[in-house]
Amino acid sequence: MKTQAHDEDMMKTLAHDEDMMKTLAHGEDMMKTQAHDEDMMKTKAHDEDMMKTQAHDEYMMKTQALDEDMMKTKAHDEDSGS
């Protein structure tokens, strides 16, 4: 009977060990998920930076167009003798 009780204890220990392995695997999955979330945050921050860069580029294009208009106006004024 002691052997049977010992075997049952060993089975419980084995089941507990399997649960611990599952818990550990779940912890590793959560770490991967967290790392993925951090990557997504970096990607989002990068996207926001790109939006700012694009807005800046559009502003620079408008400024350049304005400068070209000013050059045309200046050339026109010089042609007109103003």
mmCIF file as gemmi writes it, N, C-alpha and C atoms, coordinates in Angstrom:
data_model
loop_
_atom_site.group_PDB
_atom_site.id
_atom_site.type_symbol
_atom_site.label_atom_id
_atom_site.label_alt_id
_atom_site.label_comp_id
_atom_site.label_asym_id
_atom_site.label_entity_id
_atom_site.label_seq_id
_atom_site.pdbx_PDB_ins_code
_atom_site.Cartn_x
_atom_site.Cartn_y
_atom_site.Cartn_z
_atom_site.occupancy
_atom_site.B_iso_or_equiv
_atom_site.pdbx_formal_charge
_atom_site.auth_seq_id
_atom_site.auth_asym_id
_atom_site.pdbx_PDB_model_num
ATOM 1 N N . MET Axp A 1 ? 0.837 -1.197 0 1 0 ? 1 A 1
ATOM 2 C CA . MET Axp A 1 ? 0 0 0 1 0 ? 1 A 1
ATOM 3 C C . MET Axp A 1 ? 0.873 1.248 0 1 0 ? 1 A 1
ATOM 4 N N . LYS Axp A 2 ? 2.008 1.153 0.705 1 0 ? 2 A 1
ATOM 5 C CA . LYS Axp A 2 ? 2.897 2.307 0.712 1 0 ? 2 A 1
ATOM 6 C C . LYS Axp A 2 ? 3.395 2.613 -0.69 1 0 ? 2 A 1
ATOM 7 N N . THR Axp A 3 ? 3.655 1.546 -1.443 1 0 ? 3 A 1
ATOM 8 C CA . THR Axp A 3 ? 4.137 1.733 -2.809 1 0 ? 3 A 1
ATOM 9 C C . THR Axp A 3 ? 3.072 2.419 -3.652 1 0 ? 3 A 1
ATOM 10 N N . GLN Axp A 4 ? 1.809 1.997 -3.482 1 0 ? 4 A 1
ATOM 11 C CA . GLN Axp A 4 ? 0.723 2.605 -4.252 1 0 ? 4 A 1
ATOM 12 C C . GLN Axp A 4 ? 0.557 4.08 -3.864 1 0 ? 4 A 1
ATOM 13 N N . ALA Axp A 5 ? 0.607 4.366 -2.566 1 0 ? 5 A 1
ATOM 14 C CA . ALA Axp A 5 ? 0.491 5.75 -2.108 1 0 ? 5 A 1
ATOM 15 C C . ALA Axp A 5 ? 1.656 6.571 -2.653 1 0 ? 5 A 1
ATOM 16 N N . HIS Axp A 6 ? 2.844 5.985 -2.643 1 0 ? 6 A 1
ATOM 17 C CA . HIS Axp A 6 ? 4.017 6.667 -3.172 1 0 ? 6 A 1
ATOM 18 C C . HIS Axp A 6 ? 3.837 6.947 -4.668 1 0 ? 6 A 1
ATOM 19 N N . ASP Axp A 7 ? 3.335 5.955 -5.404 1 0 ? 7 A 1
ATOM 20 C CA . ASP Axp A 7 ? 3.093 6.12 -6.841 1 0 ? 7 A 1
ATOM 21 C C . ASP Axp A 7 ? 2.082 7.241 -7.101 1 0 ? 7 A 1
ATOM 22 N N . GLU Axp A 8 ? 1.02 7.296 -6.267 1 0 ? 8 A 1
ATOM 23 C CA . GLU Axp A 8 ? 0.015 8.352 -6.422 1 0 ? 8 A 1
ATOM 24 C C . GLU Axp A 8 ? 0.636 9.725 -6.159 1 0 ? 8 A 1
ATOM 25 N N . ASP Axp A 9 ? 1.483 9.808 -5.14 1 0 ? 9 A 1
ATOM 26 C CA . ASP Axp A 9 ? 2.186 11.065 -4.865 1 0 ? 9 A 1
ATOM 27 C C . ASP Axp A 9 ? 3.066 11.461 -6.048 1 0 ? 9 A 1
ATOM 28 N N . MET Axp A 10 ? 3.743 10.475 -6.627 1 0 ? 10 A 1
ATOM 29 C CA . MET Axp A 10 ? 4.609 10.749 -7.772 1 0 ? 10 A 1
ATOM 30 C C . MET Axp A 10 ? 3.788 11.248 -8.966 1 0 ? 10 A 1
ATOM 31 N N . MET Axp A 11 ? 2.592 10.669 -9.162 1 0 ? 11 A 1
ATOM 32 C CA . MET Axp A 11 ? 1.705 11.105 -10.243 1 0 ? 11 A 1
ATOM 33 C C . MET Axp A 11 ? 1.265 12.552 -10.013 1 0 ? 11 A 1
ATOM 34 N N . LYS Axp A 12 ? 0.928 12.873 -8.741 1 0 ? 12 A 1
ATOM 35 C CA . LYS Axp A 12 ? 0.539 14.247 -8.411 1 0 ? 12 A 1
ATOM 36 C C . LYS Axp A 12 ? 1.701 15.205 -8.66 1 0 ? 12 A 1
ATOM 37 N N . THR Axp A 13 ? 2.895 14.773 -8.269 1 0 ? 13 A 1
ATOM 38 C CA . THR Axp A 13 ? 4.083 15.604 -8.481 1 0 ? 13 A 1
ATOM 39 C C . THR Axp A 13 ? 4.309 15.821 -9.972 1 0 ? 13 A 1
ATOM 40 N N . LEU Axp A 14 ? 4.161 14.748 -10.745 1 0 ? 14 A 1
ATOM 41 C CA . LEU Axp A 14 ? 4.329 14.84 -12.196 1 0 ? 14 A 1
ATOM 42 C C . LEU Axp A 14 ? 3.292 15.791 -12.794 1 0 ? 14 A 1
ATOM 43 N N . ALA Axp A 15 ? 2.033 15.667 -12.354 1 0 ? 15 A 1
ATOM 44 C CA . ALA Axp A 15 ? 0.976 16.558 -12.85 1 0 ? 15 A 1
ATOM 45 C C . ALA Axp A 15 ? 1.302 18.005 -12.485 1 0 ? 15 A 1
ATOM 46 N N . HIS Axp A 16 ? 1.793 18.204 -11.262 1 0 ? 16 A 1
ATOM 47 C CA . HIS Axp A 16 ? 2.176 19.548 -10.823 1 0 ? 16 A 1
ATOM 48 C C . HIS Axp A 16 ? 3.314 20.083 -11.695 1 0 ? 16 A 1
ATOM 49 N N . ASP Axp A 17 ? 4.308 19.231 -11.975 1 0 ? 17 A 1
ATOM 50 C CA . ASP Axp A 17 ? 5.429 19.642 -12.828 1 0 ? 17 A 1
ATOM 51 C C . ASP Axp A 17 ? 4.94 20.042 -14.22 1 0 ? 17 A 1
ATOM 52 N N . GLU Axp A 18 ? 3.977 19.277 -14.76 1 0 ? 18 A 1
ATOM 53 C CA . GLU Axp A 18 ? 3.425 19.612 -16.076 1 0 ? 18 A 1
ATOM 54 C C . GLU Axp A 18 ? 2.711 20.965 -16.033 1 0 ? 18 A 1
ATOM 55 N N . ASP Axp A 19 ? 1.968 21.213 -14.948 1 0 ? 19 A 1
ATOM 56 C CA . ASP Axp A 19 ? 1.31 22.516 -14.789 1 0 ? 19 A 1
ATOM 57 C C . ASP Axp A 19 ? 2.344 23.636 -14.735 1 0 ? 19 A 1
ATOM 58 N N . MET Axp A 20 ? 3.426 23.388 -14.014 1 0 ? 20 A 1
ATOM 59 C CA . MET Axp A 20 ? 4.484 24.394 -13.909 1 0 ? 20 A 1
ATOM 60 C C . MET Axp A 20 ? 5.113 24.661 -15.278 1 0 ? 20 A 1
ATOM 61 N N . MET Axp A 21 ? 5.297 23.614 -16.08 1 0 ? 21 A 1
ATOM 62 C CA . MET Axp A 21 ? 5.847 23.778 -17.428 1 0 ? 21 A 1
ATOM 63 C C . MET Axp A 21 ? 4.909 24.627 -18.284 1 0 ? 21 A 1
ATOM 64 N N . LYS Axp A 22 ? 3.584 24.363 -18.158 1 0 ? 22 A 1
ATOM 65 C CA . LYS Axp A 22 ? 2.601 25.152 -18.9 1 0 ? 22 A 1
ATOM 66 C C . LYS Axp A 22 ? 2.64 26.614 -18.448 1 0 ? 22 A 1
ATOM 67 N N . THR Axp A 23 ? 2.746 26.808 -17.131 1 0 ? 23 A 1
ATOM 68 C CA . THR Axp A 23 ? 2.818 28.167 -16.593 1 0 ? 23 A 1
ATOM 69 C C . THR Axp A 23 ? 4.06 28.877 -17.124 1 0 ? 23 A 1
ATOM 70 N N . LEU Axp A 24 ? 5.176 28.166 -17.134 1 0 ? 24 A 1
ATOM 71 C CA . LEU Axp A 24 ? 6.42 28.731 -17.652 1 0 ? 24 A 1
ATOM 72 C C . LEU Axp A 24 ? 6.282 29.076 -19.132 1 0 ? 24 A 1
ATOM 73 N N . ALA Axp A 25 ? 5.691 28.167 -19.902 1 0 ? 25 A 1
ATOM 74 C CA . ALA Axp A 25 ? 5.48 28.417 -21.337 1 0 ? 25 A 1
ATOM 75 C C . ALA Axp A 25 ? 4.579 29.63 -21.532 1 0 ? 25 A 1
ATOM 76 N N . HIS Axp A 26 ? 3.542 29.751 -20.691 1 0 ? 26 A 1
ATOM 77 C CA . HIS Axp A 26 ? 2.643 30.909 -20.767 1 0 ? 26 A 1
ATOM 78 C C . HIS Axp A 26 ? 3.419 32.192 -20.456 1 0 ? 26 A 1
ATOM 79 N N . GLY Axp A 27 ? 4.281 32.135 -19.435 1 0 ? 27 A 1
ATOM 80 C CA . GLY Axp A 27 ? 5.116 33.29 -19.097 1 0 ? 27 A 1
ATOM 81 C C . GLY Axp A 27 ? 5.996 33.7 -20.266 1 0 ? 27 A 1
ATOM 82 N N . GLU Axp A 28 ? 6.569 32.712 -20.955 1 0 ? 28 A 1
ATOM 83 C CA . GLU Axp A 28 ? 7.404 33.012 -22.12 1 0 ? 28 A 1
ATOM 84 C C . GLU Axp A 28 ? 6.572 33.641 -23.23 1 0 ? 28 A 1
ATOM 85 N N . ASP Axp A 29 ? 5.35 33.132 -23.439 1 0 ? 29 A 1
ATOM 86 C CA . ASP Axp A 29 ? 4.453 33.727 -24.438 1 0 ? 29 A 1
ATOM 87 C C . ASP Axp A 29 ? 4.138 35.177 -24.083 1 0 ? 29 A 1
ATOM 88 N N . MET Axp A 30 ? 3.9 35.429 -22.802 1 0 ? 30 A 1
ATOM 89 C CA . MET Axp A 30 ? 3.598 36.787 -22.36 1 0 ? 30 A 1
ATOM 90 C C . MET Axp A 30 ? 4.796 37.713 -22.594 1 0 ? 30 A 1
ATOM 91 N N . MET Axp A 31 ? 6.001 37.202 -22.376 1 0 ? 31 A 1
ATOM 92 C CA . MET Axp A 31 ? 7.209 37.994 -22.633 1 0 ? 31 A 1
ATOM 93 C C . MET Axp A 31 ? 7.3 38.349 -24.117 1 0 ? 31 A 1
ATOM 94 N N . LYS Axp A 32 ? 6.993 37.359 -24.98 1 0 ? 32 A 1
ATOM 95 C CA . LYS Axp A 32 ? 7.008 37.609 -26.425 1 0 ? 32 A 1
ATOM 96 C C . LYS Axp A 32 ? 5.951 38.648 -26.792 1 0 ? 32 A 1
ATOM 97 N N . THR Axp A 33 ? 4.766 38.524 -26.172 1 0 ? 33 A 1
ATOM 98 C CA . THR Axp A 33 ? 3.685 39.477 -26.436 1 0 ? 33 A 1
ATOM 99 C C . THR Axp A 33 ? 4.109 40.875 -26.008 1 0 ? 33 A 1
ATOM 100 N N . GLN Axp A 34 ? 4.747 40.971 -24.832 1 0 ? 34 A 1
ATOM 101 C CA . GLN Axp A 34 ? 5.206 42.269 -24.345 1 0 ? 34 A 1
ATOM 102 C C . GLN Axp A 34 ? 6.253 42.853 -25.291 1 0 ? 34 A 1
ATOM 103 N N . ALA Axp A 35 ? 7.186 42.02 -25.744 1 0 ? 35 A 1
ATOM 104 C CA . ALA Axp A 35 ? 8.208 42.489 -26.684 1 0 ? 35 A 1
ATOM 105 C C . ALA Axp A 35 ? 7.548 42.958 -27.978 1 0 ? 35 A 1
ATOM 106 N N . HIS Axp A 36 ? 6.53 42.222 -28.43 1 0 ? 36 A 1
ATOM 107 C CA . HIS Axp A 36 ? 5.8 42.612 -29.644 1 0 ? 36 A 1
ATOM 108 C C . HIS Axp A 36 ? 5.1 43.952 -29.428 1 0 ? 36 A 1
ATOM 109 N N . ASP Axp A 37 ? 4.471 44.113 -28.251 1 0 ? 37 A 1
ATOM 110 C CA . ASP Axp A 37 ? 3.791 45.374 -27.938 1 0 ? 37 A 1
ATOM 111 C C . ASP Axp A 37 ? 4.782 46.534 -27.938 1 0 ? 37 A 1
ATOM 112 N N . GLU Axp A 38 ? 5.985 46.301 -27.373 1 0 ? 38 A 1
ATOM 113 C CA . GLU Axp A 38 ? 7.009 47.347 -27.37 1 0 ? 38 A 1
ATOM 114 C C . GLU Axp A 38 ? 7.437 47.69 -28.794 1 0 ? 38 A 1
ATOM 115 N N . ASP Axp A 39 ? 7.574 46.663 -29.648 1 0 ? 39 A 1
ATOM 116 C CA . ASP Axp A 39 ? 7.903 46.918 -31.059 1 0 ? 39 A 1
ATOM 117 C C . ASP Axp A 39 ? 6.811 47.746 -31.723 1 0 ? 39 A 1
ATOM 118 N N . MET Axp A 40 ? 5.551 47.427 -31.416 1 0 ? 40 A 1
ATOM 119 C CA . MET Axp A 40 ? 4.436 48.171 -32.008 1 0 ? 40 A 1
ATOM 120 C C . MET Axp A 40 ? 4.45 49.627 -31.543 1 0 ? 40 A 1
ATOM 121 N N . MET Axp A 41 ? 4.795 49.852 -30.283 1 0 ? 41 A 1
ATOM 122 C CA . MET Axp A 41 ? 4.887 51.22 -29.768 1 0 ? 41 A 1
ATOM 123 C C . MET Axp A 41 ? 5.982 51.989 -30.507 1 0 ? 41 A 1
ATOM 124 N N . LYS Axp A 42 ? 7.128 51.318 -30.729 1 0 ? 42 A 1
ATOM 125 C CA . LYS Axp A 42 ? 8.216 51.956 -31.474 1 0 ? 42 A 1
ATOM 126 C C . LYS Axp A 42 ? 7.768 52.261 -32.898 1 0 ? 42 A 1
ATOM 127 N N . THR Axp A 43 ? 7.048 51.315 -33.511 1 0 ? 43 A 1
ATOM 128 C CA . THR Axp A 43 ? 6.547 51.52 -34.875 1 0 ? 43 A 1
ATOM 129 C C . THR Axp A 43 ? 5.589 52.703 -34.908 1 0 ? 43 A 1
ATOM 130 N N . LYS Axp A 44 ? 4.706 52.777 -33.906 1 0 ? 44 A 1
ATOM 131 C CA . LYS Axp A 44 ? 3.744 53.886 -33.843 1 0 ? 44 A 1
ATOM 132 C C . LYS Axp A 44 ? 4.481 55.216 -33.691 1 0 ? 44 A 1
ATOM 133 N N . ALA Axp A 45 ? 5.484 55.247 -32.812 1 0 ? 45 A 1
ATOM 134 C CA . ALA Axp A 45 ? 6.268 56.471 -32.628 1 0 ? 45 A 1
ATOM 135 C C . ALA Axp A 45 ? 6.977 56.838 -33.925 1 0 ? 45 A 1
ATOM 136 N N . HIS Axp A 46 ? 7.5 55.828 -34.624 1 0 ? 46 A 1
ATOM 137 C CA . HIS Axp A 46 ? 8.176 56.071 -35.903 1 0 ? 46 A 1
ATOM 138 C C . HIS Axp A 46 ? 7.179 56.635 -36.919 1 0 ? 46 A 1
ATOM 139 N N . ASP Axp A 47 ? 5.974 56.05 -36.962 1 0 ? 47 A 1
ATOM 140 C CA . ASP Axp A 47 ? 4.943 56.538 -37.882 1 0 ? 47 A 1
ATOM 141 C C . ASP Axp A 47 ? 4.594 57.993 -37.58 1 0 ? 47 A 1
ATOM 142 N N . GLU Axp A 48 ? 4.494 58.33 -36.289 1 0 ? 48 A 1
ATOM 143 C CA . GLU Axp A 48 ? 4.194 59.71 -35.911 1 0 ? 48 A 1
ATOM 144 C C . GLU Axp A 48 ? 5.322 60.64 -36.347 1 0 ? 48 A 1
ATOM 145 N N . ASP Axp A 49 ? 6.569 60.191 -36.187 1 0 ? 49 A 1
ATOM 146 C CA . ASP Axp A 49 ? 7.705 60.988 -36.66 1 0 ? 49 A 1
ATOM 147 C C . ASP Axp A 49 ? 7.629 61.192 -38.166 1 0 ? 49 A 1
ATOM 148 N N . MET Axp A 50 ? 7.257 60.126 -38.883 1 0 ? 50 A 1
ATOM 149 C CA . MET Axp A 50 ? 7.149 60.226 -40.343 1 0 ? 50 A 1
ATOM 150 C C . MET Axp A 50 ? 6.051 61.205 -40.74 1 0 ? 50 A 1
ATOM 151 N N . MET Axp A 51 ? 4.952 61.223 -39.993 1 0 ? 51 A 1
ATOM 152 C CA . MET Axp A 51 ? 3.871 62.174 -40.268 1 0 ? 51 A 1
ATOM 153 C C . MET Axp A 51 ? 4.369 63.602 -40.061 1 0 ? 51 A 1
ATOM 154 N N . LYS Axp A 52 ? 5.136 63.819 -38.992 1 0 ? 52 A 1
ATOM 155 C CA . LYS Axp A 52 ? 5.696 65.149 -38.747 1 0 ? 52 A 1
ATOM 156 C C . LYS Axp A 52 ? 6.65 65.537 -39.868 1 0 ? 52 A 1
ATOM 157 N N . THR Axp A 53 ? 7.466 64.575 -40.303 1 0 ? 53 A 1
ATOM 158 C CA . THR Axp A 53 ? 8.407 64.834 -41.395 1 0 ? 53 A 1
ATOM 159 C C . THR Axp A 53 ? 7.645 65.175 -42.664 1 0 ? 53 A 1
ATOM 160 N N . GLN Axp A 54 ? 6.582 64.436 -42.935 1 0 ? 54 A 1
ATOM 161 C CA . GLN Axp A 54 ? 5.778 64.698 -44.133 1 0 ? 54 A 1
ATOM 162 C C . GLN Axp A 54 ? 5.148 66.088 -44.051 1 0 ? 54 A 1
ATOM 163 N N . ALA Axp A 55 ? 4.608 66.441 -42.895 1 0 ? 55 A 1
ATOM 164 C CA . ALA Axp A 55 ? 4.01 67.769 -42.72 1 0 ? 55 A 1
ATOM 165 C C . ALA Axp A 55 ? 5.076 68.849 -42.925 1 0 ? 55 A 1
ATOM 166 N N . HIS Axp A 56 ? 6.27 68.609 -42.406 1 0 ? 56 A 1
ATOM 167 C CA . HIS Axp A 56 ? 7.371 69.56 -42.575 1 0 ? 56 A 1
ATOM 168 C C . HIS Axp A 56 ? 7.74 69.681 -44.053 1 0 ? 56 A 1
ATOM 169 N N . ASP Axp A 57 ? 7.808 68.528 -44.741 1 0 ? 57 A 1
ATOM 170 C CA . ASP Axp A 57 ? 8.124 68.544 -46.176 1 0 ? 57 A 1
ATOM 171 C C . ASP Axp A 57 ? 7.085 69.341 -46.954 1 0 ? 57 A 1
ATOM 172 N N . GLU Axp A 58 ? 5.8 69.154 -46.616 1 0 ? 58 A 1
ATOM 173 C CA . GLU Axp A 58 ? 4.738 69.903 -47.295 1 0 ? 58 A 1
ATOM 174 C C . GLU Axp A 58 ? 4.886 71.396 -47.024 1 0 ? 58 A 1
ATOM 175 N N . TYR Axp A 59 ? 5.216 71.749 -45.792 1 0 ? 59 A 1
ATOM 176 C CA . TYR Axp A 59 ? 5.443 73.151 -45.439 1 0 ? 59 A 1
ATOM 177 C C . TYR Axp A 59 ? 6.601 73.724 -46.254 1 0 ? 59 A 1
ATOM 178 N N . MET Axp A 60 ? 7.677 72.935 -46.375 1 0 ? 60 A 1
ATOM 179 C CA . MET Axp A 60 ? 8.839 73.391 -47.145 1 0 ? 60 A 1
ATOM 180 C C . MET Axp A 60 ? 8.478 73.567 -48.62 1 0 ? 60 A 1
ATOM 181 N N . MET Axp A 61 ? 7.638 72.684 -49.152 1 0 ? 61 A 1
ATOM 182 C CA . MET Axp A 61 ? 7.197 72.81 -50.546 1 0 ? 61 A 1
ATOM 183 C C . MET Axp A 61 ? 6.417 74.111 -50.733 1 0 ? 61 A 1
ATOM 184 N N . LYS Axp A 62 ? 5.531 74.411 -49.781 1 0 ? 62 A 1
ATOM 185 C CA . LYS Axp A 62 ? 4.755 75.656 -49.853 1 0 ? 62 A 1
ATOM 186 C C . LYS Axp A 62 ? 5.687 76.86 -49.762 1 0 ? 62 A 1
ATOM 187 N N . THR Axp A 63 ? 6.655 76.777 -48.859 1 0 ? 63 A 1
ATOM 188 C CA . THR Axp A 63 ? 7.617 77.873 -48.7 1 0 ? 63 A 1
ATOM 189 C C . THR Axp A 63 ? 8.405 78.068 -49.987 1 0 ? 63 A 1
ATOM 190 N N . GLN Axp A 64 ? 8.82 76.963 -50.595 1 0 ? 64 A 1
ATOM 191 C CA . GLN Axp A 64 ? 9.571 77.045 -51.846 1 0 ? 64 A 1
ATOM 192 C C . GLN Axp A 64 ? 8.712 77.675 -52.942 1 0 ? 64 A 1
ATOM 193 N N . ALA Axp A 65 ? 7.447 77.273 -53.02 1 0 ? 65 A 1
ATOM 194 C CA . ALA Axp A 65 ? 6.54 77.849 -54.016 1 0 ? 65 A 1
ATOM 195 C C . ALA Axp A 65 ? 6.371 79.342 -53.763 1 0 ? 65 A 1
ATOM 196 N N . LEU Axp A 66 ? 6.259 79.713 -52.498 1 0 ? 66 A 1
ATOM 197 C CA . LEU Axp A 66 ? 6.132 81.126 -52.142 1 0 ? 66 A 1
ATOM 198 C C . LEU Axp A 66 ? 7.393 81.89 -52.543 1 0 ? 66 A 1
ATOM 199 N N . ASP Axp A 67 ? 8.554 81.295 -52.282 1 0 ? 67 A 1
ATOM 200 C CA . ASP Axp A 67 ? 9.821 81.924 -52.68 1 0 ? 67 A 1
ATOM 201 C C . ASP Axp A 67 ? 9.88 82.122 -54.192 1 0 ? 67 A 1
ATOM 202 N N . GLU Axp A 68 ? 9.421 81.108 -54.937 1 0 ? 68 A 1
ATOM 203 C CA . GLU Axp A 68 ? 9.425 81.221 -56.398 1 0 ? 68 A 1
ATOM 204 C C . GLU Axp A 68 ? 8.488 82.339 -56.852 1 0 ? 68 A 1
ATOM 205 N N . ASP Axp A 69 ? 7.327 82.449 -56.203 1 0 ? 69 A 1
ATOM 206 C CA . ASP Axp A 69 ? 6.4 83.543 -56.524 1 0 ? 69 A 1
ATOM 207 C C . ASP Axp A 69 ? 7.049 84.891 -56.239 1 0 ? 69 A 1
ATOM 208 N N . MET Axp A 70 ? 7.767 84.977 -55.125 1 0 ? 70 A 1
ATOM 209 C CA . MET Axp A 70 ? 8.441 86.228 -54.768 1 0 ? 70 A 1
ATOM 210 C C . MET Axp A 70 ? 9.507 86.578 -55.805 1 0 ? 70 A 1
ATOM 211 N N . MET Axp A 71 ? 10.221 85.563 -56.285 1 0 ? 71 A 1
ATOM 212 C CA . MET Axp A 71 ? 11.244 85.791 -57.312 1 0 ? 71 A 1
ATOM 213 C C . MET Axp A 71 ? 10.591 86.296 -58.6 1 0 ? 71 A 1
ATOM 214 N N . LYS Axp A 72 ? 9.451 85.689 -58.961 1 0 ? 72 A 1
ATOM 215 C CA . LYS Axp A 72 ? 8.735 86.126 -60.163 1 0 ? 72 A 1
ATOM 216 C C . LYS Axp A 72 ? 8.259 87.567 -60 1 0 ? 72 A 1
ATOM 217 N N . THR Axp A 73 ? 7.723 87.883 -58.819 1 0 ? 73 A 1
ATOM 218 C CA . THR Axp A 73 ? 7.242 89.242 -58.554 1 0 ? 73 A 1
ATOM 219 C C . THR Axp A 73 ? 8.398 90.226 -58.636 1 0 ? 73 A 1
ATOM 220 N N . LYS Axp A 74 ? 9.531 89.845 -58.05 1 0 ? 74 A 1
ATOM 221 C CA . LYS Axp A 74 ? 10.71 90.713 -58.082 1 0 ? 74 A 1
ATOM 222 C C . LYS Axp A 74 ? 11.172 90.918 -59.525 1 0 ? 74 A 1
ATOM 223 N N . ALA Axp A 75 ? 11.223 89.848 -60.311 1 0 ? 75 A 1
ATOM 224 C CA . ALA Axp A 75 ? 11.63 89.954 -61.717 1 0 ? 75 A 1
ATOM 225 C C . ALA Axp A 75 ? 10.63 90.817 -62.477 1 0 ? 75 A 1
ATOM 226 N N . HIS Axp A 76 ? 9.348 90.643 -62.175 1 0 ? 76 A 1
ATOM 227 C CA . HIS Axp A 76 ? 8.314 91.431 -62.844 1 0 ? 76 A 1
ATOM 228 C C . HIS Axp A 76 ? 8.472 92.911 -62.494 1 0 ? 76 A 1
ATOM 229 N N . ASP Axp A 77 ? 8.73 93.178 -61.194 1 0 ? 77 A 1
ATOM 230 C CA . ASP Axp A 77 ? 8.919 94.562 -60.755 1 0 ? 77 A 1
ATOM 231 C C . ASP Axp A 77 ? 10.123 95.182 -61.443 1 0 ? 77 A 1
ATOM 232 N N . GLU Axp A 78 ? 11.198 94.399 -61.57 1 0 ? 78 A 1
ATOM 233 C CA . GLU Axp A 78 ? 12.394 94.921 -62.233 1 0 ? 78 A 1
ATOM 234 C C . GLU Axp A 78 ? 12.114 95.181 -63.712 1 0 ? 78 A 1
ATOM 235 N N . ASP Axp A 79 ? 11.36 94.28 -64.35 1 0 ? 79 A 1
ATOM 236 C CA . ASP Axp A 79 ? 10.991 94.469 -65.761 1 0 ? 79 A 1
ATOM 237 C C . ASP Axp A 79 ? 10.11 95.696 -65.928 1 0 ? 79 A 1
ATOM 238 N N . SER Axp A 80 ? 9.228 95.922 -64.96 1 0 ? 80 A 1
ATOM 239 C CA . SER Axp A 80 ? 8.299 97.048 -65.037 1 0 ? 80 A 1
ATOM 240 C C . SER Axp A 80 ? 8.988 98.352 -64.698 1 0 ? 80 A 1
ATOM 241 N N . GLY Axp A 81 ? 10.162 98.261 -64.121 1 0 ? 81 A 1
ATOM 242 C CA . GLY Axp A 81 ? 10.881 99.46 -63.717 1 0 ? 81 A 1
ATOM 243 C C . GLY Axp A 81 ? 10.395 100.021 -62.408 1 0 ? 81 A 1
ATOM 244 N N . SER Axp A 82 ? 9.684 99.215 -61.641 1 0 ? 82 A 1
ATOM 245 C CA . SER Axp A 82 ? 9.176 99.676 -60.344 1 0 ? 82 A 1
ATOM 246 C C . SER Axp A 82 ? 10.299 99.778 -59.353 1 0 ? 82 A 1
